[in-house]
Amino acid sequence: MPSPHSSALDNALLILEILRRIPRRRYTTSAHLHEQVAAAGYSVSLRTVQRHLDAICSRFPITAEFSHRQAMRPAPVGITPFRRPGG
């Protein structure tokens, strides 16, 4: 039986992998990031990637546009992190 710590570590590593794959100068989509982490060996759903992106965007200076295709990139220096309405 896996320990609870391995699950937390797996989530932390997945979040780092997602953060590492967000391009610096252009936007990307959550679907594209999902494909990239799947190719890197992570077996997670698109929704899991989107939940982690929400957490990343609330803590790091990442600009995000939420429409039918979620897109994000690092914010220019001096811009505050994106906050969803009510979030």
Secondary structure as GFF3:
##gff-version 3
##sequence-region A 1 87
A	DSSP	alpha_helix	4	21	.	.	.	ID=ss1
A	DSSP	beta_strand	28	29	.	.	.	ID=ss2
A	DSSP	alpha_helix	30	39	.	.	.	ID=ss3
A	DSSP	alpha_helix	46	59	.	.	.	ID=ss4
A	DSSP	beta_strand	62	65	.	.	.	ID=ss5
A	DSSP	beta_strand	71	74	.	.	.	ID=ss6
###
